[in-house]
């Protein structure tokens, strides 16, 4: 990823040209990382649950984990950076600036509605590092709230936040039993609503057969539109339609793999490059289903083989959170996609659960001590290490 080599220049960046170049380099870098991470994770999820609907938001997952990564150190940080396709030698400032640059750019223009929100929830009984809290607030514009994870109402509080940020499309992400005993939860929510620049005529929608991978057929409402210019794409192993939304840089890409090729096999970085080629001379007549997909998954099983297993184990280094015993419990991801004749509504929520482990008990060995000779005595504060009283006793 060569553009990630262009970290903040030593020169005076008050020069507008240098500032713009630096900003663009950051956006390009994190966009590349996000793409690489998202495609890899999708393929991993597909391998884990073959031939099932999978719909994830790499942006939501990436933002939640990037925010969490600020608390990681040592091998744990290196592992998370590699899985997120972020440069391991970049400063925290550079990574955070690049992530936020993309987040702000995505929300800055267009008629389409795109909302991105972050939050940090910490348990009342534990103290999270003030520096980490400040990073979440100032850099990621995160809502910060302390709640009692052992109270059932706390799950409702988090779910209400997610529901509000996704306009009710994702009513819940956590359960009371699932968060009991956790130390912290980092959440991200994304909501997108866009109307097609050229809508499908509703009167053209007809029931038609959809051929399933096991040979069966399912009748679905099939939308139809004719004469789309500039929409057709062709790659080595697929054909595609690109549908624009009104006054938005975001578009819907529908990729049709060639026969004998599975959908996940064509979701590669090579295919992403091929999608850039526009054939203006082709007028596309398009038929596609009107559909809705709901998905919920725990990503621990997919992130672990990708190299993030250390983050989910007691011994992970999240000491920047305030204790050496923190580790990730699970990464929950919930999504919903609705596509109809007028446009698209897509929403996602990600919750990163942080647990506080217990030091493993030592094997018990029996000892006998007899204080029948002079000894020392002290009173010491275990939290701060402060010795409050100290003495020696020769004659009790």
N, C-alpha and C positions, 0 to 999 in steps of 0.2 A: 504494500500500500504506500506508494512513493509520496503521495501528497501529505501523509502524516509525518514525513520528514521535515515539512515546512512549519516548524513550530514558531512561536512568536519571535519575530526578527529583533536583532539587537539594535537596529537603527531606530531613529526617532520616528515613531509611528504617528506623529501628528500630521505627517504628510498624508493627504487624503487617499492618494493612489495606493500607498503602502497599507493603510488601514483597510481599504476595500479588498485588497489582495489577501491580506491576513484573514479577514472575516470569511471570504469565500473559501479559502483553504481549509478553515475549520469546518465549515458546513460540508464541503466535499468529503473531508476525511470521515466525519461521523456518519454521513449518509452511506458511504462505502461500508463502514463497519456494521451499520444497522442492516444493510442489505445482506451482507455475508452471514451475520448472526441469524437473521430471520430465516433465510433459506436453509441453513444448516439445521436449525431447530425444527423447521417444518418437516424436513426429511426424517429427522430423528423421531418425531411424533408419528409420522406415517409408518415408519418401521415398527414402532411399538404397538400401534393399533392399525394394522393394514386393512385397507379397503373400508375405511369408515370416514364419515365427514369430519374434517378437521378445519377449524377456522381460528387463527390466532392473530393477534396484533403484535408484530415484532416491536413496533414503536412503544406500546404500552409496557411490554415486558422489559425492553431495553431501558426505558426511563426508570422503571422501578428498581432494576438491578444496578443501573448507573448511580442512582441516588444511594443505594445500599453500599456500593463499592467504596464510597467515601469513608466508610467505617472500617474497611479491611486494611490489613497490613501484611507484609511478608509474602509467604507462599500463597496465602489465601487471596490477596490482591492480585498477584500475578496470574493465578488460575482464573479469577473472574475476568480480568482484562483479556486473557486469551480467548475465553469463551465468547465474550462480547466483541471480539475482533478489534479491540482497542490496543494501541501501542503500549507495551509494558514499561517503556522508559519515558513516557510523557508525564509531565507534572499533573498534579490534581487540578490545578488551575486551568491548564490547557484542555484537559478532558471535559471539565465542567463547562468551560466557555464554548467548546464545540457542540456539546449536547444542547445547551440552551440556545445557541445560535440557530440550530435546526428547528427546535421547538417554537421559537419566536417567528421564524420565517414561515413555518407551516400555518400559523394562525394569523398572519399579518394581512392577508388580502383575499379577495374573491367573494363571490356571493354564497358559496357553499359554507355551511356552518361547521367549524371544527373547534372543539373545546378540549383542552388538555388540563388536567388537574392532578396535583400530588398532595399527599398527606402523610404525616408521621404520627402514629398513635403509640404512646408509651404507658406502661403499667404504673399505677400510682405508687406501688411499693418499691419501685426501682428508680435509680437516678441514671438517666442517659447523659452522656458527655455533652456539656453545653456547646462545645465547638461543633459537634455533629448536628445538633439541633439548629444552630445558627446557619450551617451550610444548607440544610434542608429548607429553611425559611428564606434566606437571602438569595441563594443560587437557584433553587428549584421552586421557589414561590409556594412552598408547601404549607398547608394547614397543619398546625401542631397542637395536639390535645392529649392530656393525661387522663386515662380512664382505668377502672378496675376490671381487668380481663376476666376475673372470676365471677363477675356479675353478668347474668344473661342479658341485661339491658345494654351492655357494651357492644355485643354483636349487632344489636339493633342500631346503635349509634353509627357504627362503621357502615352497615348496610344502607342506612338512610343517606349517608354522604355519597356512597356509590350510586344509589338510585337517583339522587338529585343531579349528579354530574353527568349521568347518562340519560337524562330525561325519562326515567322510569323504565328504560329498556333492559337494564340489568338490576333487578330489585334486590338481589342479595349476592354476596360473595363469601362471607364467613358464617360459621355457626357458633353458638355459645360453647359447645363442647370442643370445637376445633381451636378456639383461641384461649381457653382456660389454661392458665399456667404460663402463657407466653410472656416475654419481656417487652416486645415491641412489634409493631406491624407497620410496614411501609406500603402505601397504596398508590396506584395510579389509575385514572379513569379517562377514557377518550370517547368522545361522541362526534360523529360525522353525519351530516345530512346534506345531500346535494341533489339538485334536479338536473336531469339530462339536458344537454344543450338542444338535442333533438329527441323529443319524447317518442316512445312507442305508441302508436294509435291503439287505444283500448279495444276498439271494435275488431281489430285484427287478431286479437288473442284467441287461440283455439286450443281445445284439449288435444294432446298428441302423445304418442308413446315415447317414453324415455327408456333406453336399453341399459339395464343394470349389469354389473361386472360378472354376476353369476348366471347370466343368460336370461333372467326374467325381464319383464317389461312393467313399467309403471306409467300410468296416464297422468300427465301434468299439464298445467296451463302454459302454453307455448306462445311467447310474445314474438311479434314479427315486425320488421321494418325493412324498407327497401331503399336502394340508391344512396347508401352512406359513402361519402367521399373522404378519403384520407383515413379511414378507419381500419382498413385491412393490414395485417402484418403476417409475415411468413418466416418461420425459422427452420432449422435443420430437422427438428422433430415435431413441429407443431404449426398450426395456423391460428391466427388470433384476430379478435375484434377489439378495438380501442374506442371506448365511449366517453366523450368529454362531458363535464358538468358545466353549468352556466358560470361564466366568469370565475373559473377556478383552475389552478394548476393541477389539481387532483383529477385523475381519470380512472375509469373502470377498465381493467384488462381481462378479457375472457380468452383463455388459451385452450385450444382443442388439440390434444396430442394425436399424433398419427396412430393408426391401428397397431396394436401390439406394444404400445408404450403407455406406461401409467402416468397419471397427472403429476405425481411427485417427481418423476424422473426428468421432466422438462423444466422444473423449477430450479434452474441453475443460473450462475452468473453469466454464462455464455448466452443463455436465452434472454436474459435481461438486456444484454447488448444488442441482440438481434431484434428486439422489440422497438428499437430506436429507428429502424429503417421504415420510412413511410413510402407507400406506393400510391401516389396521388391519381394515377391513371386507372385505378381499380375502384369500381362502384360496388359496394358490398350490400347484398341482401342477407339480412341476419334474422335468424330464429333462435331464441334462447328462452329457457324456462323463467317464469316468475317464481321466486323461491324465497324461503326463509331458513336460516340455519342458526341453531343455538348450540353452543359448545361450552363445556366446562372440563378443565383438566388440571391435574397436579403436575408441575413441570420438573419436580425433583428427579424422577426416573429418566427424563430425557437430558437434563442438564448435567447429571452425574457422569454418564459416559462421554460427554463432550469435554470433560475436564474440570468440572466445578464440584466434584465430589467432596473435596476437602472443606468446602464452605458449609456442608451439611453434617459435619462430624464434630463431636466434642474434641476440641483441639484446634479448631479453626481460629484464625486470628482476626477477631473483630474487637480487639482491645480498645480501639478508638471510640467504641460505644461506651466504655467506662468499666469493663470487666473482661478478664481473659477467658471467661467461661461462656461467652456468647457464641452461638452458631445458628445457621439457618435451619428452620424447621421444615418449611415447605414454600413453594411458590405456586399460588393458586391463580389460574387465569380463566376468565369467563368472557365469552363474546356472543354477539348476536349480529346477524346480517340479514337485511331485508332488501330485496331487489324487485321492483315492479315497473310498470310502464312509465312512470314519471321520474323515477330516480332511485336513490339508494339511501338507506339509513344503516350505519354500522356503529357499533359500540363495543367497548372492551373495558375490562377492569382487571388489574393485577394486584395481588396482595402477597408481600414477602413477609413471612412470619419469622421472627427472631426469638430463639429460645435461650434460656439461661441454664447451662448444665451444672451438674454437681461433680466435684472431683471424685474420681473413683476411689472407693474405700481401700485402704491398705490391708493386706493380709494380717490378721491379728496374731501377735506373738505375746505369750504371757511372760511378764517380768515381775520381780519382787524387789521393792526398794525399802530399806530400813534406815530411817533418819536417826541413826544412833551416833552420829558424829557431827562436827560443825558443818553448817550448810548456808547457802545464800538464799535470799528471798527478794522478789521484786513484784511490783504491781505495774502492768504495762497495758496501754491502750491498744487493742488488737487492730482497730481501724487505721489509726495513724502511725502506729508503731511507737508512740510516745511512752517512755518509761516514767510513770508517775511516782512510784516509790521503789527504792532498792536498798538492800542491806545484806549483811552476813550475820549468822547466828552461831556463836561458839558455845553459848550456855543458855539453853532455853529455860 
